[in-house]
Amino acid sequence: MYQAFLRRYLDVLASIYIYNEHRGYTSIDRVLEAVQVRCPDDAVFIAAVRKHRADERKHYVMFKRWFELRGSMPLKVDRACGHIDRFVEIVFGSTIDALDTDAVIASDAMFERLCRVIMLTEMRGMRQVATLLKSPLLRSDPVLVKIFRIVERDEPSHWQPYQAWLTRTNRAQAKWYERLTDFWIHRELLFIKLPLVFLNPWLPRRRDWADADEQEPSPKPLIAV
């Protein structure tokens, strides 16, 4: 019974993470476009966003490898389980896919808000990874522990560039309602969305990989197994 519970828990956890990592690096392509247009002379900021994108892709590939080793596909979760999806929908009133990149580039307020949303999301992710690495459930799987250790190492560089830009341009670090939104989304995912996925025996698995049509080389180094 415990082994069945553990396998299901890790399956759900990794399925949610691999969805979010894929959503992360594919969305950052447009963030990078906005940063390059708005801050063309800020080579440090642009390089940091490129690294953020590469790290998210690397994390996705590591979780993909974990599923391949288990001989299974991720559960078919959607944007309801995506922290950045929910944050963008609430703050901008639009899905990530429908968000107008040109409008974000043209508007100081929208670009500033986007930087705060990314910063708060990545800060939340860093805290969550630290909590997970203390969990006996996660620590039962040595490969997942290695993956999350790499994620933990990378996380600070994912929010610090956006915080630094907000600081040096004298922008607000976070509005109270943005912090409240971040808190609510996290609790919603932890106490509602994750249990619903866990308890749904009819939830199908993906039939193909999210990056199947992307033609991207696998990043190196990958997790040692």
Secondary structure, DSSP 4 states (H G I P E B T S, - for coil): -HHHHHHHHHHHHHHHHHHHHHHHHHHHHHHHHHHHHH-TT-HHHHHHHHHHHHHHHHHHHHHHHHHHHHT-PPB---GGG-HHHHHHHHHHSS-TTT--HHHHHH-HHHHHHHHHHHHHHHHHHHHHHHHHTT-HHHHT-HHHHHHHHHHHHHTHHHHHHHHHHHHHTT--S--HHHHHHHHHHHHHIIIIIHHHHHT-TTPPBPSS-TTTTS--PPPSS----
